[in-house]
Amino acid sequence: MNQVAVIDQAELNALISELGGGVTQEQDTIKVPFMKFQYEPEDAQGRDVKRGTIFLSDQPEPVYAESVKLHVMAQYYQYRQTDPDTYKIVNKTILLEDLRRGEPRDMLGGIRCGRPTGKALSQMSDEDQKMWRAKVKPFRILRGVTSYTGKTADGKEVEVTNQPFQLYMKGLSFMKFDDVLKALPYGKRYQDLWVDLHTSKEGKAFVANFAIDFAKPAAMTQEVVDSMKLFVEMARQENSKIEESFRSAKAAGALDDQIYDNVSDDLDQDFA
């Protein structure tokens, strides 16, 4: 869509301020492709692929690129706990716009999936710190649309235009989007500009690197506003499910505590 629509500024500001999550009635689950970094030298068919290139998870024939452009529309933080054997998610917190604000409630009725605060963690033994950092990881999540020119494993050049994505970053990549936030011109938000993304190898990891494309402002078209609404609803859906699970787990825990107290009282009376 090239036609720039006339958009109410108040509606736009409300959308941007709301791009941090919330709770609403559940609707059809919104699914968005994951943006990934290629770690293996071959794809699933055994074809050569350059390591460190970037691609989307839902492409029938993955299109790899050394750099891509992103219009980031939403940013969240989330703690996630995975099973060390299956690597499946066993617990996660609500999406937060800022880890310093709000309570990171999780699916099992706890906070931060049980991970101690940074201050408490720093006072633990090296062994315990290592255990918690491996068990529960903080993620920084970017959602928006991407455009780039890339190639398939067979060398066919493909143009990808305004495709939705979500990028989960941890470890060395976790703080990298701060480079964008620190470089924003006065009065601008990250939603106002396109960003370049490429990877660099640090140790065994491919790390995200961001830079603002000052020559390419992001026009606030109706298509962009519609995408923002989708990401707002996507966060609401996820948080709604987690909040419901949190309340159920807390209620079940309270019931168990009550049963324990009642049994203890009965035992005290029996042995009185």
Residue frames relative to the residue before (quaternion, step in Angstrom):
aa qw qx qy qz dx dy dz
M 1.0000 0.0000 0.0000 0.0000 0.00 0.00 0.00
N 0.1612 -0.8163 0.5508 0.0650 3.59 -0.62 1.14
Q 0.5839 0.5927 -0.3703 0.4131 3.55 1.20 -0.51
V 0.2854 -0.7570 0.5647 0.1629 3.57 -0.73 1.06
A 0.2846 -0.7772 0.5409 0.1494 3.56 -0.62 1.14
V 0.4759 -0.6176 0.5355 0.3244 3.55 -1.25 0.44
I 0.0586 -0.8326 0.5497 -0.0342 3.55 -0.45 1.24
D 0.4811 -0.6614 0.4998 0.2852 3.54 -0.98 0.91
Q 0.4390 -0.7337 0.4508 0.2564 3.60 -0.61 1.13
A 0.6180 0.5488 -0.3455 0.4445 3.58 1.06 -0.71
E 0.6416 0.5132 -0.3217 0.4707 3.56 1.03 -0.82
L 0.6519 0.5205 -0.3117 0.4549 3.57 0.98 -0.87
N 0.6646 0.4979 -0.3066 0.4652 3.61 0.91 -0.89
A 0.6345 0.5264 -0.3251 0.4633 3.57 1.03 -0.77
L 0.6355 0.5292 -0.3249 0.4588 3.56 1.01 -0.82
I 0.6892 0.4857 -0.2868 0.4548 3.56 0.83 -0.99
S 0.6655 0.4982 -0.3090 0.4620 3.60 0.97 -0.82
E 0.6930 0.4825 -0.2633 0.4665 3.55 1.19 -0.57
L 0.5337 0.6591 -0.3985 0.3492 3.58 1.24 -0.15
G 0.5485 0.5921 -0.4249 0.4098 3.54 0.86 0.95
G 0.6878 -0.4680 0.2894 0.4734 3.61 1.19 0.12
G 0.1515 0.7607 -0.6231 0.1012 3.51 -1.36 0.00
V 0.4465 -0.6735 0.5184 0.2798 3.54 -1.29 -0.28
T 0.1173 0.7784 -0.6094 0.0942 3.55 -0.97 0.84
Q 0.6809 -0.4515 0.3502 0.4581 3.56 -1.24 -0.03
E 0.4865 -0.6850 0.4614 0.2847 3.55 -0.97 0.88
Q 0.0809 -0.7662 0.6366 0.0341 3.54 -1.06 0.84
D 0.7570 -0.2918 0.2472 0.5298 3.58 -1.19 -0.38
T 0.5039 -0.6785 0.4457 0.2950 3.57 -0.85 0.98
I 0.2918 -0.7499 0.5740 0.1516 3.55 -0.88 1.02
K 0.0723 -0.8010 0.5942 0.0088 3.56 -0.79 1.02
V 0.0864 -0.7921 0.6042 -0.0037 3.54 -0.91 1.01
P 0.5428 -0.6390 0.4299 0.3351 3.63 -0.93 0.82
F 0.4058 -0.6887 0.5478 0.2470 3.54 -1.19 0.65
M 0.3133 -0.6939 0.6113 0.2160 3.54 -1.11 0.74
K 0.0533 -0.8305 0.5535 -0.0316 3.57 -0.75 1.09
F 0.3513 -0.6825 0.5957 0.2367 3.51 -1.36 0.40
Q 0.4197 -0.7193 0.5021 0.2331 3.58 -0.91 0.95
Y 0.1543 -0.8196 0.5492 0.0518 3.58 -0.60 1.16
E 0.7112 0.4390 -0.2586 0.4843 3.57 1.08 -0.66
P 0.5047 -0.6651 0.4550 0.3098 3.63 -1.09 0.60
E 0.7476 0.2772 -0.1840 0.5747 3.58 1.31 -0.12
D 0.4305 -0.6655 0.5308 0.3000 3.56 -1.22 0.44
A 0.7636 -0.3823 0.2521 0.4553 3.60 -1.31 -0.07
Q 0.6951 0.4501 -0.2659 0.4935 3.60 1.20 -0.51
G 0.5724 -0.6262 0.3676 0.3808 3.58 1.27 0.14
R 0.4769 0.6640 -0.4454 0.3651 3.58 1.24 0.28
D 0.5564 -0.6219 0.4370 0.3358 3.57 -1.09 0.72
V 0.0219 0.7703 -0.6352 0.0522 3.55 -0.99 0.96
K 0.4630 -0.6890 0.4770 0.2888 3.57 -0.90 0.85
R 0.4240 -0.7011 0.5168 0.2484 3.55 -0.83 1.00
G 0.7604 0.3571 -0.2767 0.4665 3.55 -1.09 0.78
T 0.5240 0.6095 -0.4316 0.4095 3.58 1.24 -0.03
I 0.4171 -0.7166 0.5251 0.1921 3.54 -1.31 0.49
F 0.0900 0.7931 -0.5977 0.0754 3.58 -1.02 0.80
L 0.4583 -0.6625 0.5217 0.2808 3.57 -1.35 0.21
S 0.5546 -0.6811 0.3825 0.2867 3.54 -1.00 0.88
D 0.7349 0.4682 -0.2500 0.4221 3.62 1.01 -0.66
Q 0.4683 0.7011 -0.4397 0.3096 3.61 1.25 -0.03
P 0.4834 -0.6688 0.4736 0.3078 3.63 -0.75 0.98
E 0.7481 0.0983 -0.0556 0.6539 3.54 1.14 -0.77
P 0.3711 -0.7729 0.4588 0.2334 3.61 -0.14 1.24
V 0.2115 -0.7525 0.6153 0.1018 3.53 -1.07 0.90
Y 0.1677 -0.8247 0.5386 0.0397 3.56 -0.43 1.29
A 0.0087 0.7910 -0.6113 0.0254 3.56 -1.07 0.81
E 0.4810 -0.6655 0.4871 0.2973 3.56 -1.12 0.65
S 0.7838 0.0322 -0.0429 0.6187 3.58 1.22 -0.42
V 0.1112 -0.7841 0.6092 0.0422 3.55 -1.15 0.67
K 0.3754 -0.6875 0.5666 0.2555 3.53 -1.31 0.33
L 0.1329 -0.7979 0.5869 0.0356 3.54 -0.99 0.91
H 0.1265 -0.7010 0.6892 0.1327 3.50 -1.20 0.69
V 0.1657 -0.8147 0.5527 0.0577 3.54 -0.08 1.36
M 0.1431 -0.8216 0.5508 0.0323 3.54 -0.75 1.11
A 0.8007 0.1005 -0.0403 0.5892 3.58 1.20 -0.44
Q 0.0762 -0.7794 0.6215 0.0216 3.53 -1.15 0.73
Y 0.0252 0.8023 -0.5940 0.0532 3.58 -0.87 0.98
Y 0.2508 -0.7147 0.6237 0.1931 3.51 -1.42 0.19
Q 0.0487 0.8006 -0.5925 0.0753 3.56 -1.08 0.77
Y 0.3042 -0.7063 0.6063 0.2025 3.56 -1.10 0.79
R 0.0478 -0.8011 0.5965 -0.0036 3.57 -1.00 0.88
Q 0.1638 -0.7662 0.6165 0.0777 3.52 -1.07 0.87
T 0.1170 -0.8090 0.5749 0.0350 3.58 -0.81 1.03
D 0.5149 -0.5979 0.5139 0.3366 3.52 -1.26 0.51
P 0.4372 -0.7356 0.4453 0.2637 3.65 -0.63 1.06
D 0.6785 0.4864 -0.2938 0.4656 3.60 1.18 -0.43
T 0.7892 0.3040 -0.1481 0.5127 3.57 0.90 -0.96
Y 0.3250 -0.7679 0.4746 0.2820 3.58 1.30 -0.42
K 0.4607 0.6663 -0.4575 0.3668 3.59 1.22 0.38
I 0.5437 -0.6113 0.4654 0.3377 3.55 -1.18 0.63
V 0.1222 -0.8006 0.5840 0.0547 3.60 -0.79 1.01
N 0.7915 0.0093 -0.0064 0.6110 3.58 1.23 -0.30
K 0.0844 0.7822 -0.6157 0.0457 3.56 -1.16 0.62
T 0.4512 -0.6871 0.5060 0.2612 3.54 -1.23 0.52
I 0.6412 -0.4691 0.4165 0.4420 3.52 -1.33 0.07
L 0.5380 -0.5926 0.4862 0.3507 3.55 -1.25 0.44
L 0.0871 -0.7937 0.6016 0.0225 3.56 -0.89 0.97
E 0.4676 -0.6718 0.5012 0.2808 3.54 -1.07 0.75
D 0.7821 0.0642 0.0019 0.6198 3.55 1.18 -0.69
L 0.4206 -0.7299 0.4798 0.2453 3.60 -0.66 1.07
R 0.6456 0.5267 -0.3252 0.4473 3.58 1.19 -0.43
R 0.7332 0.3384 -0.2054 0.5529 3.55 1.28 -0.19
G 0.7660 0.3209 -0.2472 0.4991 3.55 -1.00 0.76
E 0.4386 -0.6835 0.5285 0.2475 3.53 -1.30 0.35
P 0.3110 -0.7810 0.5108 0.1797 3.64 -0.54 1.10
R 0.0472 -0.8264 0.5606 -0.0234 3.58 0.42 1.28
D 0.2224 -0.8060 0.5388 0.1031 3.56 -1.03 0.77
M 0.7310 -0.4761 0.2965 0.3887 3.55 -1.33 0.26
L 0.7313 0.4313 -0.2295 0.4758 3.58 1.13 -0.61
G 0.6472 -0.5673 0.3031 0.4092 3.56 1.25 0.43
G 0.6212 0.5488 -0.3391 0.4449 3.56 1.25 0.23
I 0.4691 -0.6245 0.5343 0.3231 3.54 -1.35 -0.37
R 0.8479 0.0399 -0.0742 0.5233 3.57 -0.91 1.00
C 0.5492 -0.6181 0.3902 0.4051 3.61 1.14 0.56
G 0.7090 -0.4695 0.2435 0.4664 3.56 1.15 0.69
R 0.5108 0.6575 -0.4296 0.3497 3.59 1.21 -0.27
P 0.4759 -0.6794 0.4756 0.2926 3.61 -0.88 0.91
T 0.6187 -0.5133 0.4284 0.4125 3.55 -1.29 0.27
G 0.6791 -0.4950 0.3455 0.4175 3.55 -1.24 0.38
K 0.6529 0.5155 -0.3122 0.4588 3.58 0.99 -0.85
A 0.6742 0.4809 -0.2969 0.4755 3.58 0.91 -0.91
L 0.6371 0.5435 -0.3257 0.4389 3.57 1.01 -0.80
S 0.6641 0.5266 -0.3027 0.4359 3.57 0.98 -0.89
Q 0.6775 0.4864 -0.2857 0.4721 3.60 1.20 -0.45
M 0.5607 0.6030 -0.3843 0.4175 3.57 1.30 -0.06
S 0.6429 -0.4974 0.4026 0.4210 3.55 -1.30 0.18
D 0.6499 -0.5149 0.3787 0.4113 3.57 -1.21 0.43
E 0.6391 0.5411 -0.3225 0.4414 3.56 1.02 -0.80
D 0.6835 0.4722 -0.2869 0.4770 3.59 0.93 -0.88
Q 0.6120 0.5392 -0.3464 0.4634 3.58 1.05 -0.72
K 0.6587 0.5084 -0.3029 0.4647 3.56 0.91 -0.93
M 0.6384 0.5376 -0.3221 0.4469 3.58 0.99 -0.85
W 0.7068 0.4606 -0.2721 0.4628 3.59 0.81 -0.96
R 0.6597 0.5090 -0.3184 0.4520 3.58 0.99 -0.77
A 0.6612 0.4728 -0.3040 0.4968 3.56 1.16 -0.54
K 0.6817 0.5204 -0.2785 0.4324 3.56 1.06 -0.79
V 0.8024 0.0767 0.0015 0.5918 3.60 0.88 -0.96
K 0.0766 -0.8249 0.5600 -0.0061 3.56 -0.62 1.15
P 0.3667 -0.6930 0.5671 0.2524 3.59 -1.08 0.71
F 0.1430 -0.7838 0.6013 0.0602 3.57 -0.99 0.89
R 0.2176 -0.7123 0.6485 0.1569 3.50 -1.25 0.60
I 0.1343 -0.8291 0.5426 0.0105 3.55 -0.63 1.16
L 0.1067 -0.7704 0.6270 0.0432 3.55 -0.88 1.02
R 0.0274 -0.7821 0.6225 0.0100 3.57 -1.03 0.83
G 0.2868 0.7408 -0.5651 0.2228 3.53 -1.02 0.85
V 0.5381 -0.5739 0.4666 0.4042 3.56 -1.09 -0.75
T 0.1981 -0.7867 0.5778 0.0901 3.55 -1.17 0.64
S 0.0699 -0.7596 0.6449 0.0464 3.53 -1.24 0.62
Y 0.2279 0.7670 -0.5774 0.1626 3.57 -0.96 0.86
T 0.3441 -0.6755 0.6029 0.2485 3.50 -1.38 0.25
G 0.0789 0.8130 -0.5694 0.0930 3.57 -0.69 1.08
K 0.3946 -0.6962 0.5427 0.2550 3.52 -1.32 -0.22
T 0.4575 -0.6356 0.5410 0.3066 3.54 -1.20 0.56
A 0.6938 -0.4568 0.3399 0.4409 3.57 -1.28 0.11
D 0.6718 0.4816 -0.2852 0.4852 3.58 1.21 -0.51
G 0.5982 -0.6187 0.3403 0.3789 3.59 1.28 0.08
K 0.4712 0.6700 -0.4519 0.3533 3.59 1.23 0.13
E 0.3595 -0.7418 0.5285 0.2029 3.57 -0.79 1.06
V 0.0292 -0.8065 0.5887 -0.0453 3.56 -0.86 1.03
E 0.2970 -0.7374 0.5828 0.1685 3.56 -1.05 0.83
V 0.1251 -0.7666 0.6280 0.0483 3.56 -0.82 1.05
T 0.0305 -0.8372 0.5440 -0.0475 3.58 -0.62 1.13
N 0.8709 -0.1043 0.0402 0.4787 3.55 -0.85 1.12
Q 0.2866 0.7525 -0.5334 0.2591 3.56 0.85 1.00
P 0.4683 -0.6790 0.4785 0.3011 3.62 -0.87 0.86
F 0.0124 -0.7934 0.6083 -0.0180 3.56 -1.13 0.66
Q 0.0734 -0.7285 0.6664 0.1406 3.49 -1.41 0.14
L 0.1466 -0.7988 0.5830 0.0237 3.55 -0.86 1.06
Y 0.1680 -0.7831 0.5956 0.0618 3.57 -0.70 1.17
M 0.0501 -0.8195 0.5705 -0.0207 3.57 -0.68 1.13
K 0.0242 0.7774 -0.6269 0.0459 3.55 -1.03 0.87
G 0.7801 0.3688 -0.2250 0.4526 3.56 -1.28 -0.03
L 0.8530 -0.0819 0.0808 0.5091 3.56 -0.90 -0.97
S 0.6690 0.5030 -0.3046 0.4545 3.61 1.14 -0.52
F 0.4728 0.7394 -0.4141 0.2413 3.57 1.22 -0.52
M 0.7811 0.3583 -0.1770 0.4797 3.60 0.81 -0.97
K 0.4680 0.7472 -0.4107 0.2324 3.58 1.23 -0.30
F 0.6309 0.5398 -0.3588 0.4263 3.62 1.03 -0.62
D 0.4875 0.6515 -0.4324 0.3886 3.59 1.27 -0.18
D 0.5533 0.6055 -0.3953 0.4136 3.60 1.16 -0.52
V 0.6429 0.5011 -0.3098 0.4895 3.58 1.11 -0.69
L 0.6771 0.5089 -0.3004 0.4385 3.57 0.82 -1.01
K 0.6766 0.4945 -0.2937 0.4598 3.59 1.00 -0.82
A 0.7172 0.4521 -0.2443 0.4707 3.60 1.15 -0.61
L 0.4300 0.7175 -0.4644 0.2909 3.60 1.22 -0.02
P 0.4624 -0.6568 0.5112 0.3057 3.60 -0.93 0.83
Y 0.6600 -0.5177 0.3668 0.4024 3.55 -1.20 0.54
G 0.8241 0.2324 -0.1849 0.4823 3.56 -0.92 0.95
K 0.6333 0.5277 -0.3351 0.4564 3.60 1.27 -0.09
R 0.2536 -0.7274 0.6172 0.1603 3.53 -1.27 0.57
Y 0.6356 -0.5426 0.3620 0.4130 3.58 -1.14 0.45
Q 0.5942 0.5744 -0.3639 0.4296 3.59 1.18 -0.46
D 0.6349 0.5753 -0.3191 0.4052 3.60 1.22 -0.42
L 0.7811 0.3164 -0.1303 0.5223 3.59 1.23 -0.37
W 0.4365 -0.6377 0.5595 0.2995 3.54 -1.30 0.41
V 0.2087 -0.7800 0.5845 0.0791 3.54 -1.15 0.73
D 0.3308 -0.7159 0.5787 0.2077 3.57 -1.09 0.75
L 0.0826 -0.7887 0.6086 0.0270 3.57 -1.05 0.85
H 0.1360 0.7389 -0.6570 0.0632 3.53 -1.05 0.86
T 0.4061 -0.7083 0.5168 0.2576 3.58 -1.23 0.22
S 0.1134 -0.7425 0.6514 0.1074 3.51 -1.35 0.37
K 0.4320 -0.7101 0.4949 0.2535 3.57 -1.08 0.70
E 0.0197 0.7691 -0.6367 0.0527 3.54 -0.86 1.08
G 0.7952 -0.0495 -0.0190 0.6040 3.54 -0.22 1.26
K 0.7833 -0.2568 0.2212 0.5212 3.55 -0.75 -1.08
A 0.6581 0.5421 -0.2922 0.4332 3.58 1.27 -0.27
F 0.2968 -0.6737 0.6375 0.2270 3.51 -1.32 0.49
V 0.1828 -0.8287 0.5283 0.0279 3.53 -0.55 1.27
A 0.4859 -0.6690 0.4883 0.2790 3.55 -1.05 0.86
N 0.0424 -0.7670 0.6398 0.0244 3.56 -1.13 0.76
F 0.1182 -0.8184 0.5623 0.0084 3.55 -0.76 1.12
A 0.0518 0.7659 -0.6405 0.0216 3.53 -1.24 0.61
I 0.4675 -0.6815 0.4869 0.2828 3.57 -0.93 0.88
D 0.2802 -0.7100 0.6184 0.1868 3.56 -1.08 0.78
F 0.2084 -0.8285 0.5092 0.1047 3.57 0.04 1.30
A 0.6308 0.5420 -0.3332 0.4442 3.58 1.21 -0.39
K 0.7540 0.3429 -0.1920 0.5263 3.58 1.25 -0.20
P 0.1033 -0.7931 0.5987 0.0426 3.60 0.03 1.24
A 0.4301 -0.6943 0.5161 0.2582 3.57 -1.14 0.62
A 0.3117 -0.7620 0.5421 0.1685 3.57 -0.46 1.22
M 0.3501 -0.7416 0.5377 0.1957 3.57 -0.90 0.95
T 0.0207 0.8141 -0.5749 0.0793 3.54 0.29 1.31
Q 0.6680 -0.4733 0.3727 0.4369 3.55 -1.28 0.13
E 0.6009 0.5647 -0.3470 0.4468 3.56 1.13 -0.66
V 0.6430 0.5118 -0.3123 0.4765 3.58 1.04 -0.79
V 0.6530 0.5111 -0.3113 0.4642 3.57 0.93 -0.91
D 0.6335 0.5217 -0.3275 0.4683 3.60 1.00 -0.79
S 0.6426 0.5119 -0.3207 0.4715 3.60 1.04 -0.76
M 0.6266 0.5316 -0.3318 0.4632 3.57 1.01 -0.78
K 0.6368 0.5252 -0.3231 0.4629 3.57 0.99 -0.84
L 0.6329 0.5334 -0.3282 0.4552 3.57 1.02 -0.79
F 0.6891 0.4709 -0.2944 0.4656 3.61 0.91 -0.86
V 0.5853 0.5504 -0.3663 0.4693 3.59 1.13 -0.61
E 0.6928 0.4733 -0.2744 0.4697 3.56 0.85 -1.00
M 0.6117 0.5549 -0.3455 0.4456 3.58 1.04 -0.74
A 0.6741 0.4785 -0.2881 0.4833 3.60 0.93 -0.89
R 0.6280 0.5390 -0.3356 0.4500 3.57 1.00 -0.78
Q 0.6508 0.5220 -0.3156 0.4520 3.54 0.94 -0.89
E 0.6848 0.4845 -0.2976 0.4557 3.58 0.82 -0.97
N 0.6822 0.4878 -0.2948 0.4580 3.57 0.89 -0.90
S 0.6078 0.5614 -0.3506 0.4388 3.56 1.06 -0.72
K 0.6666 0.4955 -0.2984 0.4703 3.58 0.93 -0.89
I 0.6719 0.4934 -0.3015 0.4629 3.59 0.93 -0.88
E 0.6456 0.5160 -0.3205 0.4629 3.59 0.96 -0.84
E 0.6424 0.5131 -0.3236 0.4682 3.59 0.98 -0.82
S 0.6561 0.4994 -0.3033 0.4776 3.58 0.98 -0.84
F 0.6172 0.5482 -0.3307 0.4573 3.59 1.05 -0.80
R 0.6845 0.4813 -0.2911 0.4637 3.58 0.84 -0.97
S 0.6469 0.5198 -0.3215 0.4560 3.60 0.98 -0.82
A 0.6659 0.4981 -0.3010 0.4667 3.57 0.98 -0.88
K 0.6449 0.5099 -0.3216 0.4698 3.59 1.00 -0.78
A 0.6504 0.5129 -0.3155 0.4630 3.58 0.99 -0.86
A 0.6510 0.5074 -0.3127 0.4701 3.58 0.98 -0.84
G 0.6483 0.5160 -0.3129 0.4643 3.57 1.03 -0.78
A 0.6395 0.5199 -0.3189 0.4680 3.57 1.03 -0.81
L 0.6394 0.5185 -0.3199 0.4690 3.57 1.04 -0.80
D 0.6412 0.5156 -0.3257 0.4658 3.59 0.95 -0.83
D 0.6439 0.5203 -0.3192 0.4613 3.58 0.99 -0.85
Q 0.6524 0.5178 -0.3122 0.4570 3.57 0.99 -0.87
I 0.6404 0.5147 -0.3216 0.4707 3.58 1.00 -0.87
Y 0.6441 0.5217 -0.3170 0.4610 3.58 0.97 -0.88
D 0.6586 0.5086 -0.3097 0.4600 3.58 0.94 -0.90
N 0.6532 0.5177 -0.3128 0.4555 3.57 0.98 -0.87
V 0.6548 0.5004 -0.3080 0.4753 3.60 0.97 -0.88
S 0.6412 0.5277 -0.3226 0.4543 3.58 0.97 -0.85
D 0.6427 0.5201 -0.3187 0.4636 3.57 1.02 -0.84
D 0.6504 0.5170 -0.3141 0.4595 3.57 1.00 -0.88
L 0.6579 0.5071 -0.3063 0.4649 3.57 0.97 -0.87
D 0.6246 0.5362 -0.3410 0.4540 3.57 1.03 -0.79
Q 0.6639 0.4965 -0.3011 0.4712 3.59 1.00 -0.86
D 0.6312 0.5485 -0.3333 0.4355 3.62 1.03 -0.79
F 0.7742 0.3454 -0.1780 0.4996 3.55 0.98 -0.87
A 0.4194 0.7160 -0.4602 0.3156 3.56 1.29 0.18
